[in-house]
């Protein structure tokens, strides 16, 4: 099991700050978030990379540990509800492995 931290930033600090333990079995971060009932990850397409409703901002040092953004993910990141940033990723494209134990992601406020 690994720990993943989901943070929803607000104007005065975190609105939601929740850590969940999930298997490090290669499932997607999106699936782990949905299974844990994390608000802000709609996952409308179920992880087929067609909706961008699982947008997250990956904090360092975790961003540097992820594989590069694919061309399809790069295209879908142009359709997120909150403006894209350098650390924007789609959680359906992040596979959870033991190396990501402690991963922290911020959820876009506009995804609520």
C-alpha positions as a Markdown table, in Angstrom:
| # | Residue | x | y | z |
|---|---|---|---|---|
| 1 | Unk | 0.0 | 0.0 | 0.0 |
| 2 | Unk | 1.1 | 3.6 | -0.6 |
| 3 | Unk | -0.2 | 6.9 | 0.7 |
| 4 | Unk | -1.6 | 9.5 | -1.7 |
| 5 | Unk | -2.5 | 13.0 | -0.5 |
| 6 | Unk | -5.3 | 15.0 | -2.2 |
| 7 | Unk | -5.4 | 18.8 | -1.5 |
| 8 | Unk | -8.1 | 21.2 | -2.6 |
| 9 | Unk | -6.6 | 24.7 | -2.2 |
| 10 | Unk | -8.8 | 27.6 | -1.1 |
| 11 | Unk | -8.1 | 31.3 | -0.7 |
| 12 | Unk | -7.3 | 30.8 | 3.0 |
| 13 | Unk | -5.7 | 27.4 | 3.0 |
| 14 | Unk | -6.8 | 23.8 | 2.2 |
| 15 | Unk | -10.5 | 23.3 | 1.9 |
| 16 | Unk | -9.9 | 19.6 | 1.8 |
| 17 | Unk | -6.7 | 17.8 | 2.7 |
| 18 | Unk | -7.1 | 14.0 | 2.7 |
| 19 | Unk | -4.7 | 11.2 | 2.6 |
| 20 | Unk | -5.7 | 7.7 | 1.4 |
| 21 | Unk | -4.0 | 4.4 | 1.3 |
| 22 | Unk | -4.2 | 2.6 | -2.0 |
| 23 | Unk | -2.6 | -0.5 | -3.5 |
| 24 | Unk | 0.6 | 0.2 | -5.4 |
| 25 | Unk | -0.6 | -2.1 | -8.2 |
| 26 | Unk | -0.4 | 0.1 | -11.2 |
| 27 | Unk | -4.0 | 1.3 | -11.0 |
| 28 | Unk | -4.6 | 4.9 | -12.0 |
| 29 | Unk | -4.6 | 7.7 | -9.6 |
| 30 | Unk | -8.1 | 8.5 | -11.0 |
| 31 | Unk | -9.4 | 5.1 | -10.0 |
| 32 | Unk | -7.9 | 5.4 | -6.6 |
| 33 | Unk | -9.6 | 8.8 | -6.1 |
| 34 | Unk | -13.0 | 7.6 | -7.3 |
| 35 | Unk | -12.8 | 4.5 | -5.1 |
| 36 | Unk | -11.9 | 6.7 | -2.1 |
| 37 | Unk | -14.8 | 9.2 | -2.8 |
| 38 | Unk | -12.5 | 12.1 | -3.4 |
| 39 | Unk | -14.6 | 15.2 | -4.5 |
| 40 | Unk | -13.4 | 16.9 | -7.6 |
| 41 | Unk | -12.4 | 13.9 | -9.7 |
| 42 | Unk | -15.5 | 13.3 | -11.9 |
| 43 | Unk | -13.8 | 10.8 | -14.2 |
| 44 | Unk | -16.7 | 11.1 | -16.6 |
| 45 | Unk | -15.0 | 9.0 | -19.3 |
| 46 | Unk | -13.9 | 6.3 | -16.9 |
| 47 | Unk | -10.2 | 6.8 | -17.7 |
| 48 | Unk | -10.3 | 6.5 | -21.5 |
| 49 | Unk | -8.6 | 9.9 | -21.9 |
| 50 | Unk | -11.6 | 11.7 | -23.5 |
| 51 | Unk | -12.9 | 14.1 | -20.9 |
| 52 | Unk | -10.2 | 15.9 | -18.8 |
| 53 | Unk | -12.5 | 15.7 | -15.7 |
| 54 | Unk | -9.7 | 14.1 | -13.6 |
| 55 | Unk | -7.3 | 17.0 | -13.9 |
| 56 | Unk | -4.8 | 17.4 | -11.0 |
| 57 | Unk | -1.7 | 19.6 | -10.2 |
| 58 | Unk | 1.2 | 17.3 | -9.2 |
| 59 | Unk | 3.5 | 18.8 | -6.6 |
| 60 | Unk | 7.3 | 18.4 | -6.6 |
| 61 | Unk | 9.2 | 16.2 | -6.2 |
| 62 | Unk | 6.5 | 13.9 | -7.6 |
| 63 | Unk | 6.1 | 15.6 | -10.9 |
| 64 | Unk | 9.7 | 14.8 | -11.9 |
| 65 | Unk | 9.1 | 11.1 | -11.0 |
| 66 | Unk | 6.2 | 10.7 | -13.5 |
| 67 | Unk | 6.6 | 9.6 | -17.1 |
| 68 | Unk | 6.4 | 12.4 | -19.7 |
| 69 | Unk | 3.0 | 13.6 | -20.8 |
| 70 | Unk | 1.8 | 11.7 | -23.9 |
| 71 | Unk | 0.6 | 13.5 | -27.0 |
| 72 | Unk | -3.0 | 12.5 | -26.3 |
| 73 | Unk | -2.8 | 13.7 | -22.7 |
| 74 | Unk | -1.2 | 16.9 | -23.8 |
| 75 | Unk | -4.2 | 17.5 | -26.1 |
| 76 | Unk | -6.8 | 16.8 | -23.4 |
| 77 | Unk | -5.1 | 19.1 | -21.0 |
| 78 | Unk | -6.1 | 22.0 | -23.2 |
| 79 | Unk | -9.8 | 21.2 | -22.2 |
| 80 | Unk | -9.6 | 21.3 | -18.4 |
| 81 | Unk | -12.0 | 23.5 | -16.4 |
| 82 | Unk | -9.1 | 25.3 | -14.7 |
| 83 | Unk | -6.3 | 26.8 | -16.6 |
| 84 | Unk | -3.5 | 24.4 | -17.4 |
| 85 | Unk | -0.2 | 24.8 | -15.5 |
| 86 | Unk | 3.2 | 23.3 | -16.0 |
| 87 | Unk | 2.4 | 20.7 | -13.4 |
| 88 | Unk | -1.0 | 19.8 | -14.8 |
| 89 | Unk | -1.7 | 16.1 | -15.4 |
| 90 | Unk | -4.7 | 13.9 | -15.9 |
| 91 | Unk | -5.0 | 11.5 | -13.0 |
| 92 | Unk | -6.2 | 8.7 | -15.3 |
| 93 | Unk | -2.7 | 8.7 | -16.8 |
| 94 | Unk | -0.8 | 8.4 | -13.5 |
| 95 | Unk | -0.1 | 4.8 | -12.6 |
| 96 | Unk | 0.4 | 4.2 | -8.9 |
| 97 | Unk | 3.6 | 2.3 | -8.1 |
| 98 | Unk | 5.7 | 2.0 | -4.9 |
| 99 | Unk | 7.9 | 4.8 | -6.1 |
| 100 | Unk | 5.0 | 7.2 | -5.7 |
| 101 | Unk | 4.4 | 6.5 | -2.0 |
| 102 | Unk | 3.6 | 10.0 | -0.5 |
| 103 | Unk | 2.4 | 11.5 | -3.8 |
| 104 | Unk | 0.7 | 14.8 | -3.3 |
| 105 | Unk | -1.7 | 16.3 | -5.8 |
| 106 | Unk | -3.8 | 19.5 | -5.7 |
| 107 | Unk | -7.3 | 19.4 | -7.1 |
| 108 | Unk | -8.4 | 22.4 | -9.3 |
| 109 | Unk | -11.0 | 24.5 | -7.4 |
| 110 | Unk | -13.1 | 24.8 | -10.6 |
| 111 | Unk | -13.6 | 21.0 | -10.8 |
| 112 | Unk | -16.1 | 21.1 | -7.9 |
